Amino acid sequence: MDGSEKKRTVTSMFTQYRGLRREIYVLFFGRVVTNLGAMVWPMLTMILSRKMGMNAQTISFFFVASGALMLPANLLGGRLADKYDKKRIIVAADAVSVLCYLISAALPLSLWTVASMVFAGILQSMEYPAYNALVADLTLTKDRDRAFSLQYLGSNLGLVLSPTIAGLLFEKHLPLAFLISGVSIGISTILIARLVQDVTPVNDTDTAAVYQAEVKDADLWEILKRNPILTVYTVAIALYYAAYGQYSFLMPLDMAAAHGEDGAVLFGTVSSLNCIIVVIFTPVITRVFEKLTDVRKILVGELLAGAGYALFLTLLGNIPVYYAAITLFTWGEIFTTIADGPYISNRIPASHRGRINGLTSVLGSVIQGGAELGVGALYDRFGSLAAWTLVLSVLGAACLMTLFLIGRDKKAYPALYTGGEGKVTK
């Protein structure tokens, strides 16, 4: 490949995002700005362990309790997204979360500070179904992988530096991290409120959109009953996210145990590398593997995440290995994330997108909460190896369920497996 061919290939990685609706690009920039200040949540385990003296099991109870509060928020957010203007839901939830972060910045660090931060997280959980459903509403089925890939890219463009900055602020200037988060989300809210004007869903007449026809006379459970494969998928992806969550729970605990005060800075740099890899490789993976079906992408992602965790555990204490492990893990994260949103959106009626997204998030939170309780108890009682064994077992179960789906999904949704020229995708 000569220089001009290489240049064209690199250019095509980014031009693949052309041709989407204007509102998709506004939502993309909103995610960039929001995550420029997303400094606090990646450091929450460190805050609770090093600043507030909690042990692993207590922290796991805290995460489970927080997750339990977010469950009704997700369900309510999904129902509201299917009934009301999705943009207004996003703007209202963000506006209140900004106030919560500003309060956290003003208060001395205590449980009240963390509670305010958790309430902000609850509000952002409420907007999650609306955000995903809005992206799906504004894109044709054939463009949906690119649209969700772009949103994911935007999230991580903003996150490239914020974890490292948070690690540097952690010891002496933590309130500043809360303040930056509030200001950044505030700017994002203004962008979306002012620039997202047309939220009319697209009229998709493609054959592949046959499963997205609105169903006015059915509730959520009726839709799931008609689509049993979605229930299997929802459990499989929830298991994956339960294991994925240990990236911000077990990994920082192990780093703090192995490296003391340097653990926060190390975890911050690892998190920043995670975001850099996402920014570099999301366009590449989206382009190179565009013909790979969503469910196969998810399986590849699960396997890579497991490989990254196994490497981290095997050579714990070896700092260069952390960066190799996070590279494998992040490649897996990219495959799974760019496939998850389109998988759900392409298989459910447009009238139920918000509720299905909310239910998926709730189930993921329940399974993740149970996993965190088990992981926290095992970590305190038997150590890191026992906790990681549970995590890898959960990830293995997700892989087995995804393998099962690969065969069943094609039979359940045949129209999604036929390309525009009648070719069956891989």
DAHU-V348705 format. One record per residue. RES is the residue in one letter. SS is DSSP state (alpha for helix, beta for strand, coil for the rest). BURIAL is 1 if it has 24 or more other C-alpha atoms within 12 Angstrom, else 0. D_CENTER is the distance of its C-alpha to the mean C-alpha in whole Angstrom. Layout:
# DAHU-V348705
RES&SS&BURIAL&D_CENTER  RES&SS&BURIAL&D_CENTER
This chain:
# DAHU-V348705
M&coil&0&36  D&coil&0&37  G&alpha&0&36  S&alpha&0&36  E&alpha&0&34  K&alpha&0&31  K&alpha&0&31  R&alpha&0&31  T&alpha&0&28  V&alpha&0&26  T&alpha&0&27  S&alpha&0&25  M&alpha&1&22  F&alpha&1&22  T&alpha&0&24  Q&coil&1&22  Y&coil&1&20  R&coil&0&23  G&coil&0&24  L&coil&1&22  R&coil&1&22  R&alpha&0&23  E&alpha&1&21  I&alpha&1&18  Y&alpha&1&19  V&alpha&1&19  L&alpha&1&15  F&alpha&1&15  F&alpha&1&17  G&alpha&1&16  R&alpha&1&12  V&alpha&1&14  V&alpha&1&16  T&alpha&1&14  N&alpha&1&12  L&alpha&1&16  G&coil&1&16  A&coil&1&13  M&coil&1&16  V&coil&1&16  W&alpha&1&13  P&alpha&1&13  M&alpha&1&16  L&alpha&1&17  T&alpha&1&18  M&alpha&1&20  I&alpha&1&21  L&alpha&1&22  S&alpha&1&24  R&alpha&1&26  K&alpha&0&26  M&coil&0&27  G&coil&0&28  M&coil&0&26  N&coil&1&26  A&alpha&1&23  Q&alpha&1&24  T&alpha&1&24  I&alpha&1&21  S&alpha&1&20  F&alpha&1&22  F&alpha&1&20  F&alpha&1&17  V&alpha&1&18  A&alpha&1&20  S&alpha&1&17  G&alpha&1&15  A&alpha&1&18  L&alpha&1&18  M&alpha&1&15  L&alpha&1&16  P&alpha&1&19  A&alpha&1&17  N&alpha&1&14  L&alpha&1&17  L&alpha&1&19  G&alpha&1&17  G&alpha&1&16  R&alpha&1&20  L&alpha&1&21  A&alpha&1&19  D&alpha&1&21  K&alpha&0&24  Y&coil&0&24  D&coil&1&23  K&alpha&1&19  K&alpha&1&20  R&alpha&1&22  I&alpha&1&19  I&alpha&1&17  V&alpha&1&20  A&alpha&1&21  A&alpha&1&18  D&alpha&1&17  A&alpha&1&21  V&alpha&1&21  S&alpha&1&18  V&alpha&1&20  L&alpha&1&23  C&alpha&1&22  Y&alpha&1&21  L&alpha&1&24  I&alpha&1&26  S&alpha&1&24  A&alpha&1&25  A&alpha&0&29  L&coil&0&29  P&coil&0&30  L&coil&1&27  S&coil&0&28  L&alpha&0&26  W&alpha&0&26  T&alpha&1&24  V&alpha&1&21  A&alpha&1&22  S&alpha&1&22  M&alpha&1&18  V&alpha&1&17  F&alpha&1&19  A&alpha&1&17  G&alpha&1&13  I&alpha&1&15  L&alpha&1&16  Q&alpha&1&12  S&alpha&1&11  M&alpha&1&14  E&alpha&1&13  Y&alpha&1&10  P&alpha&1&12  A&alpha&1&14  Y&alpha&1&12  N&alpha&1&11  A&alpha&1&14  L&alpha&1&16  V&alpha&1&14  A&alpha&1&16  D&alpha&1&19  L&coil&1&20  T&coil&1&20  L&coil&1&22  T&alpha&1&21  K&alpha&1&22  D&alpha&1&20  R&alpha&1&16  D&alpha&1&15  R&alpha&1&16  A&alpha&1&15  F&alpha&1&11  S&alpha&1&12  L&alpha&1&13  Q&alpha&1&11  Y&alpha&1&8  L&alpha&1&11  G&alpha&1&12  S&alpha&1&9  N&alpha&1&10  L&alpha&1&14  G&alpha&1&14  L&alpha&1&13  V&alpha&1&15  L&alpha&1&18  S&alpha&1&17  P&alpha&1&16  T&alpha&1&19  I&alpha&1&21  A&alpha&1&20  G&alpha&1&21  L&alpha&1&24  L&alpha&1&25  F&coil&1&24  E&coil&0&27  K&coil&0&29  H&coil&0&27  L&alpha&1&24  P&alpha&1&25  L&alpha&1&25  A&alpha&1&21  F&alpha&1&21  L&alpha&1&23  I&alpha&1&21  S&alpha&1&18  G&alpha&1&20  V&alpha&1&22  S&alpha&1&19  I&alpha&1&17  G&alpha&1&21  I&alpha&1&21  S&alpha&1&18  T&alpha&1&19  I&alpha&1&23  L&alpha&1&22  I&alpha&1&20  A&alpha&1&23  R&alpha&0&25  L&alpha&0&24  V&coil&1&22  Q&coil&0&26  D&coil&0&26  V&coil&1&23  T&coil&0&25  P&coil&1&23  V&coil&1&25  N&coil&0&27  D&coil&1&26  T&coil&0&29  D&coil&0&28  T&alpha&0&29  A&alpha&1&25  A&alpha&1&25  V&alpha&1&27  Y&alpha&1&25  Q&alpha&1&23  A&coil&1&26  E&coil&0&26  V&coil&0&28  K&coil&0&29  D&coil&0&31  A&coil&0&29  D&coil&0&26  L&alpha&1&23  W&alpha&0&25  E&alpha&0&27  I&alpha&1&24  L&alpha&1&23  K&alpha&0&26  R&alpha&0&27  N&coil&1&24  P&alpha&0&24  I&alpha&1&22  L&alpha&1&19  T&alpha&1&19  V&alpha&1&19  Y&alpha&1&16  T&alpha&1&14  V&alpha&1&16  A&alpha&1&15  I&alpha&1&11  A&alpha&1&12  L&alpha&1&14  Y&alpha&1&11  Y&alpha&1&8  A&alpha&1&12  A&alpha&1&13  Y&alpha&1&10  G&alpha&1&10  Q&alpha&1&13  Y&alpha&1&12  S&alpha&1&12  F&coil&1&15  L&alpha&1&18  M&alpha&1&17  P&alpha&1&18  L&alpha&1&21  D&alpha&1&23  M&alpha&1&23  A&alpha&1&24  A&alpha&1&27  A&alpha&0&28  H&alpha&0&28  G&coil&0&29  E&coil&0&28  D&alpha&1&27  G&alpha&1&24  A&alpha&1&22  V&alpha&1&23  L&alpha&1&22  F&alpha&1&19  G&alpha&1&18  T&alpha&1&19  V&alpha&1&17  S&alpha&1&14  S&alpha&1&16  L&alpha&1&16  N&alpha&1&13  C&alpha&1&12  I&alpha&1&16  I&alpha&1&15  V&alpha&1&12  V&alpha&1&15  I&alpha&1&17  F&alpha&1&16  T&alpha&1&14  P&alpha&1&17  V&alpha&1&19  I&alpha&1&17  T&alpha&1&16  R&alpha&1&20  V&alpha&0&22  F&coil&1&20  E&coil&1&20  K&coil&0&22  L&coil&1&20  T&coil&1&19  D&alpha&1&16  V&alpha&1&17  R&alpha&1&18  K&alpha&1&15  I&alpha&1&13  L&alpha&1&16  V&alpha&1&17  G&alpha&1&13  E&alpha&1&14  L&alpha&1&17  L&alpha&1&16  A&alpha&1&14  G&alpha&1&17  A&alpha&1&19  G&alpha&1&18  Y&alpha&1&18  A&alpha&1&21  L&alpha&1&22  F&alpha&1&21  L&alpha&1&23  T&alpha&0&26  L&coil&0&27  L&coil&1&26  G&coil&0&28  N&coil&0&28  I&alpha&1&26  P&alpha&0&26  V&alpha&0&24  Y&alpha&1&21  Y&alpha&1&20  A&alpha&1&21  A&alpha&1&19  I&alpha&1&16  T&alpha&1&17  L&alpha&1&17  F&alpha&1&14  T&alpha&1&12  W&alpha&1&14  G&alpha&1&12  E&alpha&1&9  I&alpha&1&10  F&alpha&1&12  T&alpha&1&9  T&alpha&1&7  I&alpha&1&10  A&alpha&1&11  D&alpha&1&9  G&alpha&1&10  P&alpha&1&13  Y&alpha&1&14  I&alpha&1&14  S&alpha&1&16  N&coil&1&18  R&coil&1&20  I&coil&1&20  P&coil&1&22  A&alpha&1&21  S&alpha&1&23  H&alpha&1&20  R&alpha&1&17  G&alpha&1&16  R&alpha&1&17  I&alpha&1&16  N&alpha&1&12  G&alpha&1&13  L&alpha&1&15  T&alpha&1&12  S&alpha&1&10  V&alpha&1&13  L&alpha&1&14  G&alpha&1&11  S&alpha&1&12  V&alpha&1&16  I&alpha&1&15  Q&alpha&1&13  G&alpha&1&16  G&alpha&1&19  A&alpha&1&17  E&alpha&1&17  L&alpha&1&21  G&alpha&1&22  V&alpha&1&21  G&alpha&1&22  A&alpha&1&25  L&alpha&1&26  Y&alpha&1&25  D&alpha&1&28  R&alpha&0&30  F&alpha&0&30  G&coil&0&28  S&alpha&1&25  L&alpha&1&26  A&alpha&0&26  A&alpha&1&23  W&alpha&1&21  T&alpha&1&23  L&alpha&1&21  V&alpha&1&18  L&alpha&1&19  S&alpha&1&21  V&alpha&1&18  L&alpha&1&16  G&alpha&1&20  A&alpha&1&20  A&alpha&1&17  C&alpha&1&18  L&alpha&1&21  M&alpha&1&20  T&alpha&1&18  L&alpha&1&22  F&alpha&0&23  L&alpha&1&21  I&alpha&1&22  G&alpha&0&26  R&alpha&0&25  D&alpha&1&23  K&alpha&0&25  K&alpha&0&28  A&alpha&0&26  Y&coil&1&25  P&alpha&0&28  A&alpha&1&27  L&alpha&1&24  Y&alpha&1&26  T&beta&0&28  G&coil&0&28  G&coil&0&30  E&coil&0&33  G&coil&0&33  K&coil&0&31  V&beta&0&29  T&coil&0&26  K&coil&0&25
